[in-house]
Amino acid sequence: MFWTGTGLHAIWWYRIAHCIHTKLRLRIIARLISNFGRWLTGVEIHPAATIGRRFFIDHGSGVVIGETSVIGKRVRIYQNVTLGAKRFPKGDDGLLEKGQPRHPLVEDDVVIYAGATILGRVTIGRGSVIGGNVWLTQSVPPGSNIAQAQIRATAD
């Protein structure tokens, strides 16, 4: 990798691939550009993801942003963050239902620290802070501050 972990470059590659994916509808070319950007930076952003203005990735290596993710404005993400899906839902017939949104919604002014994993179609409310190494599979309201659980010693 030439530009290992540079979030700014990863965002540039994403913006190019996203434009080609959404405006020109050249999905294979968009995926090729996206994969080239991943090879250069270590950051994987699906070209179909929706990302607002003033988005920033700091120390980007290992960041993964899934296809149906929606990220608001002024969001900061640190290294090794995953915005992923849990699984495809099953329909009444038992078959997988593809094409449904299954990645997180991240509202404006959110900070997600290093190593956090957010899975499924959950909403991270505006102005929330998600701490490092947090594993999150449910929505959090605006202004939340989510940290790892801590072990508390009990008195003997």
Secondary structure, DSSP 8 states (H G I E B T S, - for coil): --STT-HHHHHHHHHHHHHHHHTS--HHHHHHHHHHHHHHHS-EE-TT-EE-TT-EEES-TT-EE-TT-EE-SS-EEETT-EEE-----B-TTS-B-TTS--S-EE-TT-EE-TT-EEESS-EE-TT-EE-TT-EE-S-B-TT-EE----------
